[in-house]
Amino acid sequence: MDVAEQRFCWLLNQRGYKFWSEDQIEQKIRVEGTRPDFFVETPWGNLLVEVKSISKPGPVERRQSKVGTVNPKEFLDRLRGPVKLAAKQLSPYKDRNIPCLVVLDNWRQFSIPTDVVALIQIFGTLEFRGKVDSKSGNVVGSMQLFHGKDRRLTKSQHTYISAVAVNMAKVRYFDDDMKSERPMCLRVVHNPYAVCPMPIDIFTDDDDEQYCHRDNKWVKVWPSSDNMM
């Protein structure tokens, strides 16, 4: 089990969820060639989970000189690449009617942003679009947020992926040896195109963050108080 998978085990244990790792997964589900990293049982249903480390250094680490500019796409590709690999691993289970969660982990602490603005660009690079008057050149009405190119999750692609999350330690040190368990939390972006959405109530820690796309904008959401454990 690699570091990212071990850190996700910490989180599952802290939440009190039962889980089976990839070498045990046939105990819970018929194996279809690939083996997801985890099968998880929760009070709100089961999950299939694929965990991916952010393994490539960011453009800042790779630069010989600290002077110059960096294309933001280079940062975002460090997130999109692992999501694409995880989706391929989960693909054989797309018809099982089980939410599929992709978990990213930047435990190496590369200079890769994993805030919500970066995460939602898995659905396409953020752009602002609006109508322009051809005569005056002025914008007519308000600008609207739009997801443009480099999409990993769309209406027709990877709709079996229910959400993408980042697993983070609440307490972290630069000299962390990764051998001592830390309290963990998740930042989750739910896929608006998911055919099998993941229940929001699964991750209810005070430090968890969850975001959904509603009314043409991304909003932070909270579990319903009636369903809290």
C-alpha positions as CSV (number, residue, x, y, z in Angstrom):
1,M,0.0,0.0,0.0
2,D,1.5,3.3,-1.0
3,V,1.5,6.5,1.0
4,A,-1.6,8.0,-0.5
5,E,-3.6,4.8,0.0
6,Q,-2.4,4.6,3.6
7,R,-3.4,8.2,4.3
8,F,-6.9,7.4,2.9
9,C,-7.1,4.4,5.3
10,W,-6.4,6.9,8.1
11,L,-9.4,8.9,7.0
12,L,-11.7,5.9,6.7
13,N,-10.7,4.6,10.1
14,Q,-11.3,8.1,11.6
15,R,-14.8,8.1,10.1
16,G,-15.5,4.6,11.4
17,Y,-16.2,3.2,8.0
18,K,-15.6,-0.4,7.0
19,F,-13.5,-0.9,3.9
20,W,-11.8,-3.5,1.8
21,S,-8.5,-2.8,-0.1
22,E,-7.8,-3.9,-3.6
23,D,-6.4,-7.3,-2.6
24,Q,-9.6,-8.1,-0.7
25,I,-12.1,-6.4,-3.0
26,E,-13.5,-9.7,-4.5
27,Q,-15.1,-10.3,-1.0
28,K,-17.5,-7.4,-1.8
29,I,-17.7,-7.1,-5.6
30,R,-17.0,-9.2,-8.7
31,V,-13.7,-8.2,-10.1
32,E,-13.8,-7.0,-13.7
33,G,-10.2,-7.0,-14.7
34,T,-9.1,-3.9,-12.8
35,R,-9.1,-3.6,-9.0
36,P,-10.3,-0.3,-7.5
37,D,-8.2,0.6,-4.4
38,F,-11.1,0.5,-2.0
39,F,-14.6,-0.8,-1.5
40,V,-16.2,1.3,1.3
41,E,-19.3,0.7,3.3
42,T,-21.1,3.7,4.9
43,P,-24.5,4.3,6.4
44,W,-25.5,6.1,3.2
45,G,-24.4,3.5,0.8
46,N,-21.2,1.9,-0.7
47,L,-18.4,3.5,-2.5
48,L,-15.7,2.4,-5.0
49,V,-12.6,4.5,-4.6
50,E,-9.5,5.0,-6.6
51,V,-6.6,6.9,-4.9
52,K,-3.9,8.7,-7.0
53,S,-0.8,10.5,-5.8
54,I,0.2,13.7,-7.5
55,S,3.5,12.2,-8.5
56,K,5.0,14.8,-10.9
57,P,6.7,18.0,-9.7
58,G,5.0,21.2,-10.5
59,P,6.4,23.7,-13.0
60,V,7.9,25.7,-10.1
61,E,10.0,22.8,-8.9
62,R,11.1,22.0,-12.4
63,R,12.3,25.4,-13.3
64,Q,16.1,26.1,-13.1
65,S,15.4,29.7,-12.5
66,K,12.8,31.2,-10.1
67,V,12.4,34.1,-12.5
68,G,9.8,34.0,-15.3
69,T,6.3,33.0,-16.0
70,V,4.4,29.7,-15.8
71,N,1.5,28.6,-17.9
72,P,-1.4,27.8,-15.5
73,K,-2.2,24.8,-17.6
74,E,0.9,23.1,-16.4
75,F,-0.4,23.2,-12.8
76,L,-3.9,21.9,-13.9
77,D,-2.5,19.0,-15.9
78,R,-1.0,17.6,-12.7
79,L,-4.6,17.2,-11.5
80,R,-6.2,16.2,-14.7
81,G,-3.7,13.4,-15.5
82,P,-4.3,11.4,-12.3
83,V,-8.1,11.8,-12.7
84,K,-7.9,10.4,-16.2
85,L,-5.9,7.4,-14.9
86,A,-8.3,6.8,-12.0
87,A,-11.3,6.9,-14.4
88,K,-9.7,4.2,-16.5
89,Q,-9.3,2.0,-13.4
90,L,-12.9,2.5,-12.4
91,S,-14.4,2.2,-15.9
92,P,-15.2,-1.6,-15.7
93,Y,-17.6,-0.9,-12.8
94,K,-19.5,1.9,-14.4
95,D,-22.7,-0.1,-14.7
96,R,-22.7,-1.3,-11.0
97,N,-24.8,1.6,-9.7
98,I,-22.2,2.3,-7.0
99,P,-20.8,5.8,-6.6
100,C,-17.2,6.0,-7.8
101,L,-14.9,8.5,-6.0
102,V,-11.5,9.6,-7.2
103,V,-9.2,10.8,-4.4
104,L,-6.1,12.8,-5.1
105,D,-3.3,13.3,-2.6
106,N,-0.4,15.8,-2.8
107,W,1.5,14.3,0.1
108,R,4.8,15.2,-1.5
109,Q,3.8,18.8,-1.1
110,F,4.5,19.8,-4.7
111,S,3.5,23.4,-5.6
112,I,0.3,22.2,-7.2
113,P,-2.9,24.1,-6.2
114,T,-5.7,21.9,-4.9
115,D,-8.1,24.6,-3.8
116,V,-11.7,24.5,-5.2
117,V,-10.8,26.8,-8.1
118,A,-8.2,24.4,-9.3
119,L,-10.4,21.3,-8.7
120,I,-13.4,22.5,-10.6
121,Q,-11.2,23.0,-13.7
122,I,-11.2,19.2,-14.1
123,F,-14.5,20.1,-15.8
124,G,-12.7,22.5,-18.2
125,T,-10.6,25.6,-17.9
126,L,-12.5,28.5,-16.4
127,E,-13.5,31.2,-18.8
128,F,-15.8,34.2,-18.6
129,R,-18.1,34.6,-21.6
130,G,-20.6,37.3,-22.5
131,K,-22.2,38.9,-25.5
132,V,-20.4,41.8,-27.1
133,D,-22.1,44.6,-29.1
134,S,-20.5,44.4,-32.6
135,K,-20.8,48.2,-33.0
136,S,-19.6,49.5,-29.7
137,G,-17.4,46.6,-28.6
138,N,-19.0,46.8,-25.2
139,V,-20.2,43.7,-23.2
140,V,-24.0,43.4,-23.2
141,G,-25.3,42.0,-19.9
142,S,-23.3,40.1,-17.4
143,M,-20.3,37.8,-18.0
144,Q,-21.0,34.1,-17.3
145,L,-18.6,31.5,-15.9
146,F,-17.9,28.8,-18.5
147,H,-15.9,25.6,-18.5
148,G,-13.8,25.6,-21.7
149,K,-11.2,23.2,-23.0
150,D,-9.2,20.4,-21.4
151,R,-12.3,18.7,-19.9
152,R,-11.9,15.4,-18.0
153,L,-15.5,15.0,-16.9
154,T,-18.3,16.0,-19.2
155,K,-22.0,15.1,-20.1
156,S,-20.7,12.3,-22.3
157,Q,-17.4,11.3,-20.7
158,H,-16.7,9.6,-17.4
159,T,-20.2,10.1,-16.1
160,Y,-19.7,7.1,-13.8
161,I,-17.2,9.3,-11.7
162,S,-19.4,10.6,-8.9
163,A,-16.9,13.0,-7.4
164,V,-13.2,14.0,-7.2
165,A,-11.7,14.8,-3.8
166,V,-8.4,15.8,-2.3
167,N,-7.3,14.0,0.9
168,M,-5.5,16.4,3.2
169,A,-3.9,16.2,6.6
170,K,-5.3,18.7,9.1
171,V,-1.9,19.0,10.7
172,R,1.2,18.7,8.5
173,Y,4.9,19.4,8.8
174,F,7.5,19.8,6.1
175,D,9.7,17.0,7.6
176,D,6.7,14.7,7.9
177,D,7.9,11.0,7.6
178,M,4.3,9.8,6.7
179,K,4.6,7.1,9.4
180,S,2.6,8.9,12.1
181,E,-1.2,9.1,11.6
182,R,-2.7,12.5,11.2
183,P,-6.3,13.7,11.3
184,M,-7.5,13.8,7.7
185,C,-10.2,15.7,5.8
186,L,-11.5,15.9,2.3
187,R,-12.2,18.6,-0.2
188,V,-14.8,17.2,-2.6
189,V,-16.1,18.4,-5.9
190,H,-19.2,16.6,-7.0
191,N,-19.7,15.7,-10.7
192,P,-22.9,17.4,-12.0
193,Y,-23.0,14.8,-14.8
194,A,-22.7,11.7,-12.6
195,V,-25.2,9.0,-13.3
196,C,-24.8,7.7,-9.8
197,P,-24.1,10.7,-7.5
198,M,-22.3,10.3,-4.2
199,P,-24.4,11.3,-1.1
200,I,-23.2,14.5,0.4
201,D,-23.8,13.0,3.9
202,I,-20.9,10.5,3.6
203,F,-18.3,13.1,4.6
204,T,-19.5,15.2,7.5
205,D,-16.4,16.2,9.3
206,D,-16.3,19.9,10.3
207,D,-13.2,20.3,8.1
208,D,-14.5,18.6,5.1
209,E,-15.5,20.8,2.1
210,Q,-18.0,19.8,-0.5
211,Y,-18.9,21.7,-3.7
212,C,-21.8,21.2,-6.1
213,H,-22.7,22.9,-9.4
214,R,-26.1,24.5,-9.0
215,D,-27.9,27.2,-11.0
216,N,-24.8,27.6,-13.3
217,K,-22.4,28.2,-10.4
218,W,-20.3,26.2,-7.9
219,V,-21.5,26.4,-4.4
220,K,-20.3,25.0,-1.1
221,V,-22.8,22.6,0.4
222,W,-23.3,20.9,3.8
223,P,-24.8,17.6,4.9
224,S,-28.4,17.8,5.9
225,S,-28.8,17.9,9.7
226,D,-31.3,15.1,9.7
227,N,-28.8,12.7,8.2
228,M,-25.8,13.6,10.4
229,M,-24.3,10.6,12.3
